[in-house]
């Protein structure tokens, strides 16, 4: 987000008035008492600067001011993968809580001892009992205090090589570390939950979900740093008629699924997925929203007028890719912006055929380079275009091999074959999408 700072310069004009000259024959002035010095006015207090708004993207739950364990520097081998806020559940005797989830590689009994220290547990007999429990039972629960508040931890024995729903396991433990929150801290976390509640997906029925229908005492979230698709926000609405609302949504909106027997359905809005469950007896609507993007607040997300998905691209956010494919014509266009963390180093790829040859364009944003290539037998040949100078290299692996391949691709050797092969990709994008590769690359996914 760009910030624009406007600086207003104020000019103060100082005027000096000259006293008139006293005539020589003027009477002497009458002596008078000097006036009492006027009191110095009390300066107005300088207003406090307006604080910067706190971050409300899901990933912010891991940092201050939300993370009550932010001051802890965990040892090597400890990896934080999740953070959670849960509203109180009086029926279970639970108060509002903030929790961190970690994997802890290493000796499990040492992990028990370290976490016990965080909870203020110093009794050696108790620590020994906890260490024996993790070895004997594979898990252990510990209760203590942190920063003066009741705190809790659960450790589960794990083994490396397993990929569970929430994290990649290590030889050691999975650790949940939670602490009860104050009313002020709870309100802060609830602000983040509400900032990620998107009602745009409700379309014409958005007015059925007003702010005053939200149960402010039942707001929760779980943010997963390793697997953003597992990040979830939970909100409960009190509505006049849950059964009628379910029927309205099912008949008027495009649902991704509908389980009529269990009174639940799904909605999709760009990358955001939402599950709704309708309680007909209490007229409650339970919403679970998965934003699938930890870096932006889901509540402000709106679909763009022009986007990759509107042009037919499929979003593979887990792989850091957006892909367009025409299998009949053997055409594929893939985009992978650096911040999407795709495993390969190219950022735009186009595959197509010409005269029986498969040819490819790859754009490398960091290097400001385009590579065009084709296959000649089992060997790839091609040339690199330096976008800073707009010049091609001689070709690889040898100029004559590139020339021979591109001549076959084009059906002739006239002109600069590198420029002509590049034009194949340029024309393809214009015919398919009506734009240049730069314009296509700049589009949002949704």
TIVOPA-803408 format. One line per 8 residues: their letters; for each residue x, y, z of N, C-alpha, C. Coordinates in steps of 0.02 Angstrom, whole numbers. Layout:
# residues N
A> X:Y:Z:X:Y:Z:X:Y:Z; ...
This chain:
# residues 446
XXXXXXXX> 43:-59:0:0:0:0:44:61:0; 30:105:-44:69:165:-47:38:218:-4; 80:255:30:55:310:70:75:375:37; 30:420:34:44:485:4:44:536:59; 99:568:68:105:618:121:100:687:89; 54:726:112:46:794:87:73:842:138; 122:882:118:153:929:164:128:999:148; 98:1031:198:71:1098:189:118:1147:221
XXXXXXXX> 145:1194:181:191:1244:207:151:1307:224; 159:1332:286:123:1391:309:172:1448:314; 159:1504:279:203:1562:281:175:1613:329; 216:1637:376:195:1688:425:223:1754:402; 180:1804:392:202:1871:371:209:1915:432; 269:1941:443:282:1983:501:283:2055:478; 244:2097:508:243:2169:490:268:2209:548; 307:2259:534:334:2304:586:306:2374:574
XXXXXXXX> 274:2403:625:247:2471:620:298:2520:649; 313:2574:614:361:2624:639:324:2676:679; 349:2694:741:317:2745:782:328:2813:751; 278:2861:755:287:2928:726:338:2968:766; 372:3016:732:421:3060:764:386:3109:810; 414:3121:872:384:3167:921:405:3238:904; 359:3287:897:378:3357:882:419:3385:939; 464:3434:922:509:3464:972:471:3502:1025
XXXXXXXX> 414:3535:1009:377:3576:1057:321:3537:1092; 323:3475:1089:270:3435:1120:280:3436:1195; 226:3439:1235:231:3439:1308:264:3375:1332; 297:3383:1391:329:3323:1420:275:3273:1438; 290:3214:1432:240:3163:1448:227:3160:1522; 166:3146:1541:146:3139:1611:169:3071:1636; 204:3075:1694:228:3012:1722:170:2970:1747; 171:2909:1733:119:2862:1757:152:2799:1782
XXXXXXXX> 115:2761:1822:142:2696:1845:148:2648:1786; 202:2612:1789:211:2562:1736:157:2509:1741; 129:2490:1685:76:2439:1688:103:2372:1712; 62:2337:1749:82:2271:1772:94:2225:1713; 147:2187:1717:160:2142:1660:102:2094:1650; 84:2086:1587:28:2041:1572:50:1969:1583; 3:1928:1604:19:1857:1617:33:1821:1551; 81:1775:1554:99:1737:1494:46:1684:1482
XXXXXXXX> 16:1684:1421:-37:1635:1409:-9:1564:1411; -50:1520:1439:-30:1449:1442:-35:1419:1373; 20:1389:1349:17:1362:1281:-31:1303:1277; -63:1298:1219:-109:1242:1207:-68:1176:1206; -95:1125:1238:-58:1061:1236:-51:1034:1166; 7:1007:1151:18:977:1085:-22:913:1079; -65:908:1028:-106:847:1023:-62:786:1010; -83:731:1040:-47:669:1029:-54:647:956
XXXXXXXX> -1:622:927:-6:600:857:-55:542:851; -91:542:796:-139:488:785:-101:424:773; -115:372:813:-78:310:804:-93:277:738; -43:243:712:-53:204:650:-104:149:663; -149:137:615:-197:83:626:-161:16:631; -185:-26:675:-154:-91:683:-169:-135:622; -124:-180:607:-135:-225:551:-192:-273:565; -230:-288:514:-287:-334:523:-288:-390:471
XXXXXXXX> -231:-399:436:-226:-458:393:-218:-519:437; -239:-578:414:-234:-638:456:-164:-648:485; -112:-636:445:-43:-649:468:-24:-605:527; -59:-549:537:-43:-504:592:-58:-536:661; -97:-589:662:-113:-621:725:-50:-650:759; 3:-659:720:65:-686:748:109:-632:781; 94:-569:769:136:-515:795:101:-472:846; 137:-421:870:106:-374:917:56:-331:878
XXXXXXXX> 3:-309:910:-13:-316:981:-55:-378:998; -65:-423:950:-108:-481:962:-72:-537:1000; -11:-552:980:25:-609:1005:51:-596:1076; 21:-628:1126:41:-618:1195:107:-653:1212; 132:-695:1166:196:-728:1176:251:-697:1132; 238:-637:1106:283:-608:1057:354:-596:1085; 360:-589:1150:426:-574:1180:469:-637:1187; 441:-695:1175:479:-757:1183:520:-771:1120
XXXXXXXX> 584:-784:1127:626:-808:1072:634:-883:1081; 598:-921:1041:599:-993:1048:666:-1022:1024; 687:-1078:1053:751:-1108:1033:751:-1133:961; 810:-1147:935:817:-1177:869:778:-1243:869; 745:-1256:813:706:-1317:808:632:-1306:823; 615:-1247:850:545:-1230:864:519:-1188:806; 463:-1207:778:433:-1171:722:360:-1155:736; 343:-1092:737:273:-1072:746:236:-1081:680
XXXXXXXX> 183:-1118:680:145:-1128:618:73:-1102:623; 47:-1091:684:-23:-1070:690:-33:-1022:748; -85:-982:743:-106:-938:798:-183:-939:799; -210:-932:859:-283:-939:866:-309:-891:919; -370:-866:907:-407:-831:960:-475:-865:965; -495:-880:1027:-560:-911:1039:-598:-871:1090; -660:-856:1073:-704:-824:1122:-722:-874:1177; -745:-848:1233:-761:-890:1290:-816:-941:1275
XXXXXXXX> -810:-998:1306:-862:-1049:1303:-882:-1066:1374; -928:-1026:1402:-946:-1036:1473:-971:-1106:1488; -1005:-1137:1439:-1031:-1205:1450:-975:-1255:1461; -915:-1239:1437:-857:-1283:1446:-808:-1256:1499; -828:-1201:1530:-785:-1171:1581:-723:-1137:1552; -727:-1115:1488:-669:-1085:1454:-679:-1010:1446; -627:-972:1461:-627:-900:1450:-595:-884:1383; -596:-821:1363:-563:-800:1301:-490:-820:1303
XXXXXXXX> -464:-845:1247:-395:-868:1245:-360:-849:1181; -294:-837:1188:-250:-830:1130:-202:-889:1132; -189:-920:1074:-146:-979:1072:-96:-976:1015; -38:-1004:1027:12:-1016:974:19:-1091:965; 33:-1112:903:44:-1182:887:113:-1188:857; 152:-1235:882:221:-1243:860:238:-1317:848; 288:-1328:807:321:-1392:805:388:-1383:840; 407:-1432:882:469:-1427:920:510:-1490:907
XXXXXXXX> 563:-1483:867:606:-1540:853:656:-1550:910; 671:-1613:925:720:-1627:976:694:-1673:1030; 732:-1679:1083:714:-1722:1139:650:-1699:1172; 601:-1743:1175:533:-1724:1198:533:-1704:1271; 571:-1737:1312:571:-1720:1383:601:-1650:1394; 648:-1631:1352:676:-1563:1357:625:-1511:1335; 584:-1528:1285:530:-1483:1263:480:-1474:1320; 463:-1529:1354:418:-1525:1411:447:-1477:1463
XXXXXXXX> 509:-1484:1478:541:-1441:1529:540:-1368:1507; 554:-1355:1443:556:-1286:1419:486:-1254:1422; 435:-1290:1399:367:-1262:1400:343:-1254:1472; 361:-1300:1516:343:-1293:1586:371:-1229:1615; 433:-1212:1595:463:-1149:1617:424:-1088:1595; 398:-1090:1534:357:-1034:1510:294:-1026:1553; 266:-1082:1574:205:-1082:1614:219:-1069:1689; 281:-1056:1706:298:-1042:1775:298:-1103:1820
XXXXXXXX> 303:-1163:1791:304:-1224:1830:377:-1240:1848; 392:-1240:1913:461:-1251:1936:469:-1313:1979; 415:-1343:2000:418:-1402:2042:448:-1461:2003; 505:-1485:2026:540:-1538:1989:499:-1602:1986; 464:-1618:2038:423:-1680:2038:369:-1675:1984; 338:-1616:1978:286:-1606:1928:315:-1611:1858; 373:-1579:1847:404:-1580:1781:424:-1651:1762; 450:-1689:1809:468:-1758:1796:407:-1799:1777
XXXXXXXX> 351:-1786:1811:289:-1822:1795:265:-1806:1724; 270:-1742:1705:250:-1723:1637:296:-1756:1585; 361:-1758:1598:408:-1789:1552:394:-1863:1544; 377:-1896:1598:360:-1967:1594:296:-1978:1554; 249:-1932:1561:185:-1938:1526:194:-1933:1451; 236:-1886:1427:245:-1879:1354:278:-1941:1325; 321:-1974:1365:354:-2035:1341:306:-2094:1344; 266:-2097:1398:221:-2154:1408:158:-2149:1365
XXXXXXXX> 126:-2090:1364:61:-2083:1333:63:-2049:1264; 118:-2017:1249:123:-1982:1185:96:-1912:1187; 68:-1891:1244:44:-1822:1251:44:-1804:1325; 40:-1738:1336:36:-1715:1405:3:-1646:1406; -38:-1633:1457:-69:-1568:1468:-36:-1536:1529; -22:-1471:1523:8:-1435:1579:-30:-1370:1590; -41:-1352:1653:-75:-1290:1671:-31:-1249:1716; -27:-1184:1701:14:-1138:1742:-9:-1067:1732
XXXXXXXX> 37:-1020:1733:21:-950:1721:73:-920:1675; 52:-868:1640:98:-830:1598:79:-757:1602; 128:-715:1620:116:-643:1629:58:-631:1676; 51:-673:1728:0:-664:1778:-69:-690:1760; -76:-720:1700:-141:-746:1678:-139:-821:1674; -195:-855:1685:-196:-928:1679:-175:-949:1609; -131:-999:1606:-104:-1022:1541:-106:-1098:1539; -103:-1124:1478:-112:-1196:1468:-68:-1218:1409
XXXXXXXX> -45:-1280:1411:-9:-1308:1354:-25:-1382:1346; -29:-1402:1284:-36:-1473:1268:20:-1491:1219; 55:-1546:1234:108:-1570:1191:90:-1639:1166; 101:-1651:1100:88:-1716:1071:152:-1740:1036; 168:-1802:1048:228:-1832:1018:219:-1839:943; 269:-1822:904:265:-1826:831:328:-1857:802; 322:-1877:737:378:-1905:701:384:-1870:634; 446:-1858:612:457:-1824:548:433:-1868:490
XXXXXXXX> 416:-1834:435:394:-1870:375:320:-1871:366; 283:-1850:416:210:-1849:411:187:-1777:396; 139:-1773:353:111:-1707:335:38:-1707:356; 24:-1681:416:-46:-1682:438:-84:-1622:410; -146:-1613:431:-189:-1561:402:-163:-1491:415; -123:-1482:468:-105:-1414:487:-31:-1398:480; 13:-1448:482:84:-1433:480:123:-1494:457; 187:-1483:444:233:-1538:429:265:-1560:494
XXXXXXXX> 259:-1623:510:282:-1648:574:358:-1652:579; 383:-1652:640:454:-1659:654:464:-1715:705; 526:-1737:713:542:-1784:766:543:-1745:832; 489:-1748:868:483:-1709:929:411:-1703:951; 386:-1641:954:318:-1629:979:283:-1575:938; 216:-1580:939:174:-1523:921:152:-1491:986; 155:-1425:989:142:-1389:1051:86:-1338:1041; 37:-1341:1084:-13:-1286:1089:3:-1248:1153
XXXXXXXX> 12:-1183:1148:28:-1141:1205:-22:-1084:1207; -66:-1083:1259:-119:-1033:1260:-122:-997:1327; -152:-938:1326:-158:-896:1385:-225:-860:1383; -256:-851:1441:-318:-814:1443:-305:-740:1429; -352:-709:1394:-343:-639:1374:-387:-594:1417; -363:-532:1425:-403:-482:1460:-459:-459:1413; -507:-421:1441:-563:-397:1400:-537:-353:1344; -487:-310:1359:-460:-265:1308:-425:-305:1253
XXXXXXXX> -387:-356:1273:-351:-397:1225:-400:-436:1182; -454:-460:1212:-505:-496:1174:-537:-451:1122; -553:-390:1142:-583:-342:1095:-536:-329:1036; -471:-327:1050:-422:-316:997:-424:-374:947; -424:-434:972:-426:-493:928:-492:-497:889; -546:-478:922:-611:-479:888:-612:-429:830; -575:-374:838:-571:-326:783:-541:-358:721; -489:-399:732:-458:-434:675:-507:-484:643
XXXXXXXX> -545:-519:684:-593:-567:657:-644:-530:613; -671:-476:638:-722:-440:600:-694:-409:536; -630:-389:538:-598:-360:478:-590:-411:423; -595:-475:439:-589:-528:389:-654:-562:373; -709:-530:392:-775:-557:377:-802:-522:314; -803:-558:259:-822:-529:194:-894:-547:177; -934:-495:166:-1005:-507:148:-1019:-494:74; -966:-476:36:-977:-465:-36:-1001:-528:-70
XXXXXXXX> -979:-586:-44:-1000:-649:-74:-1075:-662:-67; -1106:-626:-21:-1179:-635:-12:-1219:-600:-67; -1184:-561:-109:-1217:-529:-166:-1277:-487:-146; -1332:-500:-178:-1393:-461:-166:-1423:-475:-98; -1398:-526:-63:-1425:-543:3:-1379:-519:59; -1332:-476:43:-1285:-452:94:-1320:-416:152; -1377:-384:136:-1412:-348:190:-1444:-395:240; -1445:-460:227:-1472:-508:275:-1421:-523:331
XXXXXXXX> -1361:-496:323:-1307:-509:371:-1279:-443:398; -1320:-403:432:-1297:-338:457:-1250:-346:517; -1213:-293:532:-1167:-294:588:-1201:-310:654; -1261:-282:664:-1294:-291:729:-1323:-361:737; -1317:-403:685:-1340:-473:691:-1283:-519:714; -1222:-492:717:-1165:-533:737:-1163:-541:812; -1154:-602:834:-1145:-615:906:-1073:-597:924; -1064:-539:956:-998:-513:971:-960:-556:1023
XXXXXXXX> -997:-599:1058:-964:-641:1108:-939:-707:1079; -953:-719:1015:-933:-783:985:-895:-770:920; -836:-741:926:-793:-728:869:-727:-765:880; -707:-804:831:-646:-843:837:-610:-847:770; -546:-866:773:-508:-875:711:-449:-920:723; -426:-951:670:-364:-990:670:-326:-971:607; -264:-950:615:-222:-930:558:-164:-978:552; -156:-1007:493:-103:-1056:482:-51:-1026:435
XXXXXXXX> 10:-1017:460:63:-987:421:91:-1036:369; 91:-1101:385:118:-1151:338:68:-1167:283; 4:-1168:300:-48:-1188:252:-104:-1136:254; -98:-1082:215:-148:-1029:216:-219:-1054:200; -224:-1108:163:-291:-1135:148:-326:-1161:210; -289:-1169:265:-319:-1192:328:-337:-1135:375; -323:-1074:355:-342:-1016:395:-418:-1009:394; -448:-999:453:-521:-997:459:-544:-943:508
XXXXXXXX> -600:-911:492:-631:-862:536:-703:-885:550; -724:-876:613:-790:-901:634:-832:-844:661; -892:-837:633:-940:-785:654:-1009:-817:659; -1048:-795:708:-1117:-820:716:-1165:-761:709; -1216:-770:666:-1268:-719:656:-1333:-742:688; -1367:-695:721:-1436:-707:744:-1482:-677:692; -1524:-719:661:-1567:-696:606:-1640:-709:623; -1686:-674:589:-1757:-684:603:-1782:-754:586
XXXXXXXX> -1759:-782:529:-1784:-847:507:-1728:-883:470; -1693:-927:504:-1636:-961:473:-1657:-1006:416; -1714:-1039:422:-1737:-1084:369:-1752:-1045:305; -1786:-988:312:-1803:-948:254:-1740:-920:221; -1690:-901:262:-1628:-874:235:-1589:-927:196; -1589:-987:221:-1557:-1042:185:-1588:-1052:116; -1654:-1051:113:-1689:-1059:49:-1674:-1001:2; -1671:-940:29:-1656:-882:-13:-1587:-888:-45
XXXXXXXX> -1537:-905:-4:-1469:-910:-29:-1463:-966:-80; -1494:-1023:-65:-1490:-1080:-111:-1522:-1066:-178; -1575:-1025:-179:-1611:-1012:-241:-1584:-951:-279; -1552:-905:-245:-1532:-842:-277:-1456:-835:-289; -1415:-873:-253:-1343:-867:-260:-1314:-931:-289; -1255:-926:-318:-1220:-985:-345:-1183:-1020:-288; -1212:-1072:-262:-1181:-1109:-208:-1131:-1160:-236; -1077:-1173:-200:-1029:-1224:-221:-1051:-1293:-200
XXXXXXXX> -1093:-1298:-148:-1123:-1361:-126:-1181:-1344:-80; -1227:-1391:-72:-1285:-1381:-28:-1306:-1448:1; -1300:-1453:67:-1321:-1513:103:-1387:-1496:139; -1442:-1510:104:-1508:-1491:131:-1524:-1529:195; -1502:-1591:199:-1517:-1631:258:-1487:-1601:321; -1426:-1573:315:-1391:-1544:372:-1393:-1468:372; -1436:-1440:329:-1447:-1368:328:-1382:-1328:324; -1342:-1345:275:-1278:-1310:265:-1263:-1305:191
XXXXXXXX> -1223:-1254:174:-1205:-1242:104:-1140:-1204:100; -1112:-1200:40:-1050:-1165:29:-1055:-1111:-23; -1016:-1058:-14:-1012:-1003:-62:-939:-990:-79; -928:-963:-137:-861:-947:-159:-860:-876:-187; -808:-838:-169:-801:-770:-195:-727:-757:-207; -706:-766:-269:-635:-763:-283:-600:-819:-247; -548:-801:-210:-510:-851:-174:-543:-869:-107; -592:-831:-86:-624:-842:-21:-677:-898:-26
XXXXXXXX> -675:-944:20:-725:-996:26:-763:-987:92; -828:-1001:91:-869:-990:150:-918:-1047:158; -921:-1075:219:-971:-1125:236:-1021:-1094:284; -1085:-1105:271:-1139:-1080:313:-1181:-1138:339; -1193:-1138:404:-1237:-1189:434:-1295:-1154:469; -1356:-1175:453:-1416:-1141:476:-1449:-1181:532; -1454:-1151:590:-1487:-1182:648:-1559:-1157:649; -1605:-1199:627:-1675:-1178:622:-1708:-1170:690
XXXXXXXX> -1685:-1205:740:-1717:-1200:806:-1700:-1135:841; -1638:-1113:837:-1618:-1052:872:-1610:-993:825; -1622:-1004:758:-1615:-951:708:-1545:-920:709; -1496:-965:709:-1427:-943:706:-1397:-966:640; -1351:-926:613:-1313:-945:554:-1239:-946:574; -1209:-1005:572:-1138:-1012:588:-1097:-1007:524; -1052:-959:523:-1011:-947:463:-939:-966:476; -910:-1006:430:-839:-1020:430:-810:-995:365
XXXXXXXX> -765:-947:369:-738:-915:309:-664:-930:303; -644:-953:243:-574:-968:229:-548:-920:176; -508:-870:195:-486:-820:146:-432:-844:98; -395:-897:117:-342:-924:74:-288:-874:56; -282:-821:95:-229:-771:86:-217:-739:153; -160:-751:182:-146:-724:249:-122:-652:249; -106:-625:190:-72:-561:187:-119:-501:177; -182:-513:163:-230:-458:153:-292:-472:194
XXXXXXXX> -320:-419:223:-383:-427:260:-439:-446:212; -472:-501:227:-524:-527:181:-585:-482:179; -597:-443:231:-657:-403:234:-661:-349:181; -604:-326:155:-603:-273:105:-594:-299:34; -590:-366:27:-578:-394:-39:-640:-387:-84; -629:-363:-145:-681:-361:-196:-652:-387:-261; -694:-417:-301:-672:-442:-366:-655:-384:-412; -601:-390:-449:-580:-338:-497:-623:-343:-560
XXXXXXXX> -629:-286:-594:-667:-286:-656:-633:-328:-709; -567:-328:-709:-528:-369:-756:-478:-409:-716; -476:-475:-727:-433:-518:-688:-414:-579:-729; -365:-616:-704:-343:-677:-738:-399:-729:-740; -434:-737:-684:-487:-788:-682:-543:-771:-731; -557:-707:-741:-609:-688:-789:-587:-702:-860; -521:-708:-871:-495:-726:-937:-489:-801:-946; -508:-839:-895:-506:-912:-901:-449:-946:-865
XXXXXXXX> -409:-909:-827:-355:-940:-789:-383:-976:-728; -350:-1030:-709:-366:-1065:-648:-315:-1046:-594; -339:-1036:-534:-296:-1016:-479:-271:-1078:-442; -205:-1087:-442:-173:-1140:-403:-129:-1107:-350; -162:-1073:-303:-125:-1033:-254:-78:-1075:-212; -97:-1137:-199:-54:-1181:-159:14:-1192:-193; 13:-1191:-260:74:-1201:-299:104:-1135:-323; 72:-1079:-306:98:-1014:-327:90:-1001:-401
XXXXXXXX> 33:-1026:-430:24:-1021:-503:-46:-1000:-521; -53:-967:-578:-117:-956:-612:-106:-982:-684; -149:-1028:-707:-136:-1062:-770:-197:-1058:-816; -184:-1041:-879:-234:-1043:-933:-214:-1101:-980; -263:-1141:-999:-246:-1199:-1040:-300:-1211:-1093; -278:-1220:-1155:-321:-1240:-1210:-292:-1305:-1237; -320:-1361:-1215:-292:-1426:-1233:-301:-1442:-1307; -355:-1417:-1337:-366:-1431:-1408:-311:-1399:-1451
XXXXXXXX> -292:-1339:-1434:-241:-1304:-1473:-170:-1313:-1444; -166:-1350:-1389:-101:-1362:-1355:-68:-1296:-1336; -107:-1254:-1303:-82:-1189:-1280:-87:-1187:-1204; -34:-1162:-1173:-34:-1153:-1101:1:-1087:-1084; -31:-1049:-1039:-1:-987:-1013:-3:-992:-937; 55:-982:-906:59:-986:-833:93:-924:-806; 67:-900:-749:96:-842:-716:113:-861:-645; 172:-838:-622:196:-854:-555:234:-794:-528
XXXXXXXX> 200:-746:-498:233:-687:-471:281:-708:-415; 337:-671:-407:386:-691:-356:356:-700:-286; 309:-657:-267:280:-661:-200:233:-721:-192; 219:-757:-246:178:-817:-241:220:-878:-223; 286:-871:-225:333:-923:-202:326:-989:-241; 320:-983:-307:323:-1043:-349:394:-1070:-347; 401:-1136:-353:467:-1167:-343:516:-1151:-400; 491:-1136:-460:536:-1120:-516:548:-1045:-519
XXXXXXXX> 600:-1025:-558:620:-955:-556:590:-912:-611; 552:-942:-658:519:-901:-708:456:-871:-679; 431:-817:-710:371:-783:-685:314:-781:-735; 329:-792:-799:277:-799:-851:302:-852:-900; 257:-898:-917:275:-951:-964:219:-959:-1015; 239:-963:-1079:190:-975:-1132:215:-1034:-1174; 173:-1084:-1183:188:-1142:-1224:139:-1145:-1282; 163:-1157:-1342:118:-1167:-1399:156:-1206:-1453
XXXXXXXX> 124:-1217:-1511:154:-1253:-1566:155:-1211:-1629; 205:-1223:-1671:210:-1190:-1736:246:-1236:-1783; 213:-1255:-1839:243:-1299:-1889:268:-1365:-1859; 230:-1390:-1809:248:-1453:-1778:300:-1448:-1724; 327:-1389:-1713:376:-1378:-1660:340:-1352:-1597; 361:-1375:-1539:337:-1344:-1478:386:-1289:-1458; 359:-1230:-1447:401:-1173:-1429:378:-1144:-1363; 423:-1109:-1330:409:-1085:-1263:439:-1015:-1253
XXXXXXXX> 402:-973:-1216:427:-908:-1193:427:-910:-1117; 482:-886:-1087:486:-880:-1015:510:-809:-998; 476:-778:-950:496:-711:-926:522:-718:-855; 580:-686:-844:613:-687:-778:614:-615:-752; 570:-601:-704:562:-532:-681:626:-506:-648; 657:-545:-605:716:-522:-569:773:-503:-616; 781:-543:-669:836:-532:-716:817:-485:-773; 752:-467:-777:728:-426:-833:749:-458:-899
XXXXXXXX> 729:-521:-907:750:-561:-964:692:-604:-989; 689:-612:-1055:643:-659:-1087:684:-710:-1124; 665:-773:-1117:698:-827:-1155:646:-859:-1200; 661:-862:-1265:618:-899:-1312:657:-961:-1333; 622:-1017:-1338:657:-1080:-1352:613:-1127:-1390; 645:-1176:-1420:610:-1229:-1455:647:-1294:-1448; 617:-1349:-1468:648:-1414:-1461:674:-1437:-1529; 735:-1461:-1528:765:-1491:-1587:790:-1560:-1567
XXXXXXXX> 749:-1610:-1580:763:-1677:-1554:754:-1676:-1479; 804:-1700:-1443:802:-1700:-1370:834:-1638:-1340; 855:-1592:-1382:892:-1534:-1358:850:-1471:-1363; 855:-1429:-1311:821:-1364:-1313:869:-1312:-1338; 845:-1272:-1386:886:-1217:-1413:846:-1153:-1407; 880:-1097:-1409:843:-1034:-1404:887:-974:-1399; 857:-920:-1375:893:-856:-1369:862:-816:-1312; 904:-773:-1281:882:-731:-1226:877:-658:-1249
XXXXXXXX> 823:-626:-1228:813:-555:-1242:824:-516:-1178; 873:-471:-1178:886:-427:-1121:838:-368:-1126; 790:-365:-1079:739:-312:-1082:766:-244:-1065; 823:-241:-1031:853:-176:-1015:881:-143:-1077; 908:-183:-1122:938:-156:-1183:898:-172:-1246; 848:-216:-1237:806:-239:-1292:848:-272:-1347; 896:-313:-1327:939:-348:-1374:940:-422:-1359; 944:-463:-1414:950:-535:-1407:1023:-555:-1403
XXXXXXXX> 1036:-612:-1370:1102:-641:-1375:1107:-682:-1439; 1165:-712:-1452:1176:-747:-1515:1136:-811:-1520; 1117:-840:-1464:1080:-902:-1464:1117:-958:-1428; 1081:-1008:-1404:1112:-1063:-1369:1083:-1129:-1394; 1117:-1187:-1389:1187:-1191:-1365:1236:-1163:-1415; 1216:-1163:-1479:1257:-1131:-1531:1211:-1089:-1575; 1235:-1032:-1601:1192:-989:-1643:1163:-1027:-1703; 1203:-1070:-1735:1178:-1104:-1795:1123:-1155:-1777
XXXXXXXX> 1125:-1184:-1717:1072:-1230:-1696:1007:-1193:-1682; 1013:-1135:-1650:954:-1093:-1639:924:-1072:-1705; 966:-1050:-1752:943:-1028:-1818:906:-1083:-1855; 933:-1143:-1852:902:-1200:-1887:834:-1217:-1858; 830:-1218:-1791:767:-1235:-1758:714:-1182:-1773; 732:-1118:-1764:683:-1064:-1774:662:-1058:-1847; 707:-1077:-1894:688:-1079:-1964:634:-1131:-1975; 640:-1189:-1942:588:-1239:-1947:523:-1217:-1915
XXXXXXXX> 528:-1182:-1859:468:-1156:-1825:430:-1108:-1870; 468:-1066:-1907:438:-1013:-1947:422:-1035:-2018; 458:-1087:-2042:449:-1108:-2111:493:-1070:-2160; 533:-1024:-2135:579:-986:-2178:632:-954:-2133; 686:-931:-2164:741:-900:-2127:745:-825:-2138; 693:-796:-2165:694:-724:-2180:698:-683:-2117; 734:-627:-2121:737:-579:-2067:771:-608:-2005; 757:-576:-1948:784:-599:-1883:735:-650:-1855
XXXXXXXX> 755:-713:-1857:709:-766:-1836:690:-760:-1763; 734:-731:-1722:718:-722:-1651:659:-674:-1643; 661:-618:-1678:606:-569:-1675:541:-600:-1700; 546:-641:-1752:486:-670:-1782:455:-723:-1736; 497:-762:-1701:471:-811:-1652:439:-774:-1593; 470:-721:-1570:440:-681:-1516:372:-655:-1537; 365:-637:-1601:300:-610:-1625:246:-663:-1622; 264:-728:-1627:213:-781:-1622:178:-776:-1554
XXXXXXXX> 217:-768:-1501:189:-763:-1433:150:-697:-1424; 176:-644:-1452:142:-579:-1447:74:-582:-1480; 71:-611:-1540:8:-616:-1576:-41:-663:-1540; -15:-717:-1511:-58:-764:-1475:-94:-729:-1418; -58:-689:-1379:-89:-653:-1323:-140:-602:-1346; -125:-568:-1401:-172:-519:-1428:-236:-552:-1451; -228:-609:-1485:-287:-644:-1511:-329:-674:-1454; -296:-701:-1403:-332:-734:-1348:-360:-685:-1297
XXXXXXXX> -319:-636:-1278:-337:-593:-1222:-342:-519:-1239; -319:-500:-1299:-323:-430:-1319:-275:-386:-1281; -217:-412:-1262:-169:-372:-1223:-98:-398:-1233; -50:-357:-1212:20:-376:-1214:36:-421:-1155; 96:-451:-1157:114:-494:-1101:123:-453:-1038; 146:-390:-1045:153:-347:-986:85:-332:-954; 35:-319:-995:-32:-305:-969:-62:-367:-936; -52:-424:-966:-77:-487:-938:-44:-502:-871
XXXXXX> 21:-493:-869:60:-507:-808:40:-462:-750; 16:-402:-767:-1:-353:-714:-70:-365:-684; -111:-409:-714:-179:-419:-690:-180:-456:-623; -230:-440:-580:-239:-480:-519:-270:-547:-537; -265:-594:-491:-293:-661:-504:-369:-656:-505; -398:-617:-458:-471:-611:-453:-494:-539:-461
